[in-house]
């Protein structure tokens, strides 16, 4: 019997999987392939798309694409004046709209849109069952930026937050089903936008790829690691917080401490600040594989103060057996417990104390790491998450998503 067809509309090309949204989406699709749905993936594609043929084939049965839109820095600045948030304006594509509309007009049973800003690629009227997969509470990201910004940037972030609240609410209310990445996000979205119901999935991790390695086999007793795309404003703020407020306190208790910051395009301002201060910090830039850098560290840190959704980087470090220190926002939405699976710390002094505690107590780090890995194995594989996702899409097709 023919399987129902699911059209998955992504506003970005999924490869390489170098950021959280791409990691989450590609792993869910990979684990859905061959299951209940025939999956068509529609997304923009770069000029070198042919080099990713194997990766594309692993996540879908059919791939539809259009040229990835480009916008200059000046164009992005001008987009600040648009009636929609900047990220929405930059995802618009006339060709993308044509491709998506053509796919929907074919034999499509469920239309699934990845991220609210991809709504600009979808026709106003959708006949098949419609599902919105939102990885964050988008407006919350802008609100948190506004809370930390100063001067003119505070006004910019406030304006973007206002636009996103309006846009996000309008978009989510027009879809039959909304999927969030945590119970916390689901409740927040339902409350903010008066949604009748929001389904949620767990965050997953590839437990085979990120295999457990005891901390005793890794670092030198002085190394912490942070993993994240360093062109992300949230990650830039978190690493600046680590350098400016946390690190001086770490050095008082551990003068030999060193940090490795793993992620693409670190801003020169941070790199030069570390160099000028004589810090033992390494910025790797883009790497093909984060695992050697995580394995060589003693402690993984997530000093984030901005963001929404859930941070996959936390689960990846835990899966590899590295004890984690995180702000509460850094592990927001993840069903793990402070003191059992990681150490939670928000003020700089507490964060530094937690790092020093783990660097000085290998037994504590080993206990946290093993308990965290056990927790992940029990519940958070991508295969399990994909089954949750698939079940929601099947219910949407049956018209059981509302009420």
N, C-alpha and C positions, 0 to 999 in steps of 0.2 A: 504494500500500500504506500502511496506517495506521502512523504512527510510534509507537514505544513511549512510554508516558507517565511522566514524571518528576515526582514531587511534591517540591518544595523547601520545607522548613519552616524559617522564619527566626524567631528570638525577638524581632526588632525590625523595625519598619517601615523600609524601606530609604531613604526620602526625607525630607528632603533628604540628599544624600550628603555628610555633614559629618564623617565619621570613617573611619578606615582600613578597618574591617570592612565598612561599607556600600559604600565605594568599590570594594573588591575584589569583593564579591558581585554588586553591580549591574552591573559591567563584564563579569564572567564570564557572567552571565545574558543580558545584552544581546547578547553575541557568540555565545551558544548558540542564541538564538531563530531559528527557521527551519532549524535543523540536524537532528541525528539524533533529537532528542526533542521531543515535545509537552510543554511545561513548564507545570505548575501551581505557582504561588507561593502559599504560605499563611503569613500573618504577622499580628500585631496591626496595627491601623490607628487613626490619630488621628481626631478628629471632622471635621477638614477634609480627609479622604482624597480627596474628589472633586476637589480642586484639583491632585492629582497624577496625574490620569487618563492624561495623555500619557506620563509617566515609567513608570507601571505597565505600560502597553501595550507599551512598548519592551523590557521585560525578560521578559515571560511571555505565554503564550497564554490563561491563565485565572488569576484572582486570587481567593483565598478569604481571609476575614479575620474577626477578632473584635475587640471593643473593647480597646484597649491597657490593660493593667493599670496601676493607679496605687498608689503606696505612699508614705505620709508619711515625713518624716524620722524620726519616732518609730518608725514601723513598720520602717524599715530598721535602726534601732538594735536593736529587739527581735529582728529576724531574725538578728542576730549570735549568738543563742543556739540557732538552729536546727541540726539535724544536718547540713545541707548548707550550702555557701557562700552568702553574702548574695545574690550575683548569680543563683544558681539559685532561691532562695526567691522573689525578686521577679519571676521570669519565669513562675511558675505561673499558670495560668488554666484554670478548669473549662470555660469556653466554648471556649477554644483547643483543649483536648484533644478536645472533641466534634467540632470542625471537622476536625481532623487525622485522627481515627479514621474519620470519615465518608468523607474523601477516600481513605484507604488501603483502605477496604472496597470502593471503586469499582474502576474499571479502572486500577490503578497498577502499573507494572512495576518502578520503582526509587523508594525513599524516601530522600531526601537531607536530612540534618539539619545545619543551619548553626550551629556552636559546640556544645560539649558541654552547656552549660546548657539548650539547647533540648530536651534529652532529656526534660525534665519535661512536654513537650507531646505525647509520642509513646507509643502503647500499649506495654506490656511485651513483647508478642509481635508481631513484624512478619513477615508472610508474604512480601512481595516482597523483592527484593534491598535491603539497607540499607547506606547510605554515611554516614559521619560526616565532615564538613568542619570541621577544627579550625584556626583561624587562629593559634593560639599553643600553647605548652606552658603551659596555664593555671596549674598549680601553681607553675611557675617564677616567674610574675609576683608571686604572694604571697610566695614565698621571698625574692625580691630586695627587695621592700618591707620584709620583716622584717629583712633585713641592714642596711638604712639607717635604720630607725626607732629611736626611743628611748623609754624608759619604758613606759607602759601600751600605747602603740601597737605596740611590738615584740611584746608578748604577743598583741594582737589579730591582727596579721598572721600570727604563727606559728600561731595557732589556725585562721585561715582557710586557711592553706597546708596544714595537716594534713587539714582537711575536703576541700579541693580535690584533694589527692593521692588520697584514697580515692574520691571521687566520679568524678574524671576517669578513673581506672583502670577502675572498674566499667563506666562508660559506653562507653569505647572498646573494651573487650573484647567487648561484646555486639553490635557492628556487624560486618557482613561485610567492609567495606572502610573504611579510614581514610585521609583525604587531609590531608597537611600542606602548609604553604606554602613549605617549603625542605627541602633535603636534611638540613641541620643539625637542624631540628625533627623530621623523620621519624626520624632516628637516635635522637634524644633520647627521643621517645615510645616507640619500639620497645624501647629499653633499659629505660626506667623501668617500663613496664607489661607487659613480656614479650609484646608483640604479634607475631604471626607475620610480618606485613609491614605497612609503611606506605607508601603511594604519596605522591608529592610533585608539586607544580606549582611553576612559577616565579611570581614577583611581576611584574605588568605595569604599563604606563603608557599613557595615551592620547596617542600621539605627535603626533596632529593637533591635539588640544585644547591640549596643552602644547608649542607650537611653539618651535623654537630661536630665541633672540634673543641676539646677541652682547652680552657684558657691557659693551662700549664704548657700547652704545645705552641702557644702563640707569642705574645709580646714580651717586652723586656722589663715589665713591671712599672713602666713610666709613660706608656703611650695610650692616648685616647684618640678615637676616630669619630668623625662626623661624615655622614653620607647624604648628599642631596644636590640637586641641580643648583649651581651657584649663580645662575641668572634669574633665579626666583627671588622676588622681593622678601618673601617670608624667610627663606634660608639665609639671605644676606643679612637681614636683621638679626636672626638667631646667632649667626657666626660673629657678627659685630658685638652682640651682647656677651658671647663667650669670651671674646678677646678683651673687650674693654672693662667688663665688670667682674667676670668670673675668674679669668686666668690669673690676674695679679694675686688673688687669694690662693689659688692652687699653687703658684710658685713659692709662696711663703712656706707652705708645708712640704713641697716637693720641688726643689729647684731644678731637678733633672727632668721634669715633666715635659713631654712634647705632644704636639697635636698634628694629626693628618686630616686634611679637609679634602674629601673625595667628591668631585662633581665638576661638571662642565662649566666653562667660562667664568671662573672666579673674577670678580671686579678688581681691577688694578689697585683701587683704593685700599682694599683689604690686604692684598698681597704686599703692597709697599708699606702699609702700617705695621704688619708683622715683621717685615725686614728692618724697618727703621727702629723698632723697639727691641731688636735683637732676639726675637722669640724663636724657639725651636719648633717652628710651624712649617709644614709642607702642604702646598696646594697642588694636587695632582692634575687638575683639569680633567677633561673627559678621559675615562678609562674603558677598556673593553670589558673588564670584569672587576667588580668591586670586591670579590671574595678575598683575594690575597691581602688587600689592605685591611679588611675587617679582621681576618685571621691573625694578622701581625699586631693587632692592638690588644690592650688589656681591658679597656672600657669603651663602650659606645655611648655617645651623648646626643641628646635631642633637646637643645636649648631654645626651642621655638616659643615665640610669644604671639605669633600671627598665624592664621590659617583656619581651615575648617575641614570637615571630612575626617578621614583617618590616615595616619602616616604608616605606609607599608614598611618604611625603613626600620621601624621598631621591631616588627616581626622578623625581618631578615637578619638583624643582628642577634636577636634571641634564638632564632633557629640555628645560627652558627655557634652558639654557646658563649656569646659575649654578654656580660652583665651590662645593663642599661641604666643610665641616669637620664631622666626626662622631666621637663616641666609637665604639669598636668595637661596643658593644651597639646603638648607633643604626643601624648598617647590618648587624647580625647576620643571617645567612641569605641576604644578597644576594650574587650571584656577581659581585662587582666587586673591584678591587684597590687597596689604599692606595698612594698615590704615582703611580698611573696614572689613576684615575677620581675620586679624592677624597683629602683629607688626613685621616689618622686621628690622634686625640689623646684620651687619657683623663685624665691629671692636669690640673688647672686651668691650671698654668703652660704645659704643652704645647699645650693647647687655645687659650689666648690667643696663644701664639707663632704657631700655625698661622693664626689669624684675621689677625694683623698681617702675616704673610708674604704672604697673598693680597691684602690691602688695598694692600700696597706693591709688588706684582709682578703687574701686569695680564697680562703674557705667560704667567706660570705659570697664572693663573686661566683664561685662554683655552685653554691647552693641555689642562688637566684637563677643562674643560667640553666641548670638542670630542671628546676621547677617550671621555668618558662618554656623550655623545649617540650616537656611533658604536656603542658597545657596546649601548645600548638598542635602536637600530634593528635590530641584527643578531638580537636574540633576545627582547626583552621587550615586545612589543606585546600588548594584551589579546586580540586575535584568536588569537595563538599560544597564550596561556595557556588560553583557552577550549577550544581543540582538545585540549590535554593533559587538561583536566578532563573533557571529553566522552568521550574515549577510556577513561578510568578508569571512568566510569559505565557505558559499554557493556560493558566487561569484567566489571564487577560483575553486570550483568544476565545475562551468559553464565555466571556462576558461576566465573570465572577469577581471582577476586581473592585467593584463598587458595592457599597452597602454593608 
